[in-house]
Amino acid sequence: MNEDLIEDILSSGTLPSLPAIATRVLELVGDENVKMDELAETVEKDPALAGKILRTVNSSFYGLRQPCSSIRKALVMLGLGPVKTLVLGFSLVTSVEGGLDEPFDYMAFWRRSLFGAVGAKAVADHLRLECADQAFLGGLFQDIGVVASYKALGQRYVDVLTLARGDHAQLIKHELEQLEIGHPQVGALLAQKWRLPEELILPVKYHERPSAAPGSQVEVVRLVALGNTIHDALSSEDATAAMRRYYTRAKEWFRIENADADEIFKRAADLTGEMKGLFNIDTGQAVDADAVLTQANKRMFEIAKSEPRESFSAAQLAEQNPGQAASDPLTGAVSREGYEQAIRAVFDAATRGELDLTVIHVAVQARAASAVSEVARDEVSIGVVALLTKHFEPLGGVVCRLAPSMYAVVLPGVGRAGGARQAEEFRADLPGTIAGWVDLEASPGLQVRSTIGIATLDRTTGEHIDSVERLVAASTVATRAALQAGGDRVRVFVPEAKAA
């Protein structure tokens, strides 16, 4: 770390500073014996700020059932957290102002800050977490170090921004190469100088490295990082990679399934449009979240169709078992041989009770007004694998193609309920998604449905499922039961209780 440069930045007279009212509110909120009347009077001394807070409190961002007419009432109805959040939020906007001819891209700065903040809060609200307002502030303040570095270093920092070419993921790399310090560290030090609370300093410091955050703050830092993936998807010409990161992190960090993740994504997009008006900041043209989701999904299919390549799981299996074909040549999914290898690789651990092991069989039915063309059948297969990958790979699933219309997913570490929930989500998602992907001219009236059987090796089924063959057979039995019940449904294998 360049200590001399840090001193130059923090001592610069051009740094943004918090208004006096924000500093006073922080002092009051930090006092456990604070009186609500005193806090309300402090905020109301700035009528413009009080008005902005009330407009925001009464917006859909907070979703109050009855209007709030005063700061005192807002404190009673919402508590200290939201009022403190809005005081600091509006104060940040006041502090970070730029001229028309400056080389700094303020619109990009505010877009990332606001979209990330709203996204973080949308996720926290969905999960009913108490740290929703803290997550919003963490997102809003996360890149204050970028502004501070620009204000203090001028053209020297503009040159660093130029090297990054608008790619925020590359910014820290060039900051460290050129300056020996990154904006998260600068932002955290500035936040300390402003005497912001520790729970806000840490998201600023670790928002680019959520895995390094202290245990007490991991949840908030992950919320901010997940909010940033929402920003990336809403701001990219091709949102495919960002959406994959979003789905993966949502499942890994918060166990959020894809359908819920999509709803959070759409709500975040709607709220950013409202919030940029309330905060009076320019974040550029509004984005249609539904269009982003559709485009990302279709792009995923187009990539799979034009560049069929071995999946990550298939490549791993091929390394473990050289000389055996682990990949399906059409879709890149794991082959039947690889499917059995994937089960055997974790079966012993599952029999010892170290993890649950779920196997899912997916039978796909494709029908059309006339015969389904060979081209359409191939496109359906590619699409099914792409959609299975989207739904199950973030859970650690191994996606396999066993036959032209039969697929499987091996899910180590996922129990019966989790596997069934994700399978049902896939089943519901398949018809509409495939209809938007496949060229219907070759097979007019094409309809695609799936019938799914699930079996899980866990502590309750261990005495019934004592071999790989029996686990596979159990999933097959469940699939047949679903087909016999009319298809287009999910069935779970439940072993019969042994007679006493």
LINGIMO-V167857 format. One line per field, one symbol per residue. burial: b if it has 9 or more other ideal C-beta (glycine too) atoms within 8 Angstrom, else e. A space follows every 10 residues. Layout:
burial->???
This chain:
burial->eeeebbebbb ebeebbebbe bbbbbbebbe eeebebebbb ebbbeeeebb ebbbbbbbbe bbebeeebee bbbbbeebeb bbbbbbbbbb bbbebbeeee eeebebbebb bbbbbbbbbb bbbbbbeebe bbbbbbbbbb bbbbbbbbbb bbbeeebbbb bebbeeeeeb bbebbbebbe bbbbbbbbbb bbebebeebb bbbbbbbeeb eebeeebbeb bbbbbbbbbb bbbbbbeebb ebbbbbbbbb beebebbbbb bbbbbbbbbb bbbbbbebbe eebeeebebe ebbbbbbbbb bebbbeebee bebbbebbee beebebbbeb bbbbbbbbbb bbbeebbebb beeeebbbbb bbbbbbebee ebeeebbbbb bbbbbbbbbb bbbbbebbbb bbeeebbbbb bbebbbebbb bbbbbbbebb eebbbebbeb eebeebebbb bbbbbbbbee bbeebeebeb bbebbbbbbb bbbeeebebb bbbeeeeeee
